[in-house]
Amino acid sequence: MTVVNPVAVEDAIREVSNRISKGVAVCDERYRLFLAADRAYDAAFARAYMAYPGAAHERKYAAELATGAEREARDVADAAYRYADRQAKALENELRALQSVGASMRAMFAVAGVGER
């Protein structure tokens, strides 16, 4: 069983708050990488589409086949951003839970000894 006291709750809140602050930069970096990969995919697809001689539907499929690596890089970057974003949301939920524990603890201490003689 974990001992919970006001100091431990305050320390945990501070730690989670610091992690949230750092997570903002991580999410920003991951999203910028996704945008760069998305632009690279779009440009590669357009180049491949325009380079293929043939009907429009043939160009589309040829461009899809020719840009598999760029599409994969974009998808990996997207997954990394979504993971970082989910982690950030989980930390926000953890912070709210810790704040709730802190509020309950304060209420408990506020009524401690009331009614006793």
N, C-alpha and C positions, 0 to 999 in steps of 0.2 A: 504494500500500500504506500502511495506517495503522500508525504506530509505536505499539506497545503497551508500556507500562512500568507498574510498580506504582503510581506516582502517578496516571497516566491512568486506570487501572482503579478506584482509590479515588475519584477525582473523578467518574467515571461512575456508580459505585455511589451516591455521595452525591446526585447529580443525580436518578437514578431514584427513590431513596428519598423525596426531596422531592416529586417528581411524584406518587408514590403517596399521600403525605400530603395533597396538595391534591386528588387524585382522590376521596378519601373524601368531602370536602365536596361535590364535583360530583355524585357518585352520590346522596348524600343529598338534595341539592336537586332533582335530576331525578326521584327516586322520590317525593318529596313533591308535585311538580307532577303526576306521573302519578296519585297517589291523589286529588288535588283534582279532576282532570279526570274520573276514574272516578266519583267521587261526583256531580259535576255531570251526567254522562251518566245515571247511575242515577236521579237526581231528575227530570231532564227526561223520561226514558222513562216513569217512573211518572205524572207529570203528564199527559203526552200519552195514555197508556193510559187513565187515569181520565176524561179529558175526552171521549174519543170514544164516541158512543152506538152500541152495536151488540154483536154477539156477541164472545166472548173472542178468537177467532182473528182477527176483523176489527180489534179493538182493538190486538192485538199488531202486526199489519202496519202499521196507521196510526201507531202509536207509533214503529216502526222508521223509517218515512218521515219523520216529523216531527222526529226527533232525529239526523239525518245529520251536522249540524255538530258536535254534542257528541261523537258517536262518533268523528268524524275528529280532533277535538282530543285525545280520549283516546288514540287510536292514535298520533298524533304524539308525545305525551308518553311513551307506552310505548316507542316506537322510540328516543327520545332517552335514556331511562333504560337501555335495553338496550345502546345504543352506548357510553355512559359505563361501564357495567359491563364490557363486552368490552375497552374500553381499559384499565381497571384490571387486568383479568386479564393482558392483554398486558404491562403494565408489571411485574407480579409475575414473569412468565416471563423478561422481560429482566433483572430483578434477579438471578434465579437463575442465568442464563447468565453474567452478569458475576461473580457470586460464584464460579462454577466456573472461569472464566478466572483470577481472582485466586488461587484455591487451586492451580491448575496452575502459575501463575507462582511462587508461594511454594515449591512442591515443586521446581521447576526451579532456583531460586536456592539452595535448601538443598543440592542435590547438586552445584552448580557447583564444579569444582576437586577434587572427591573422586576419589582414585585417581591424581592427577597428582603428579609429583615434580619 
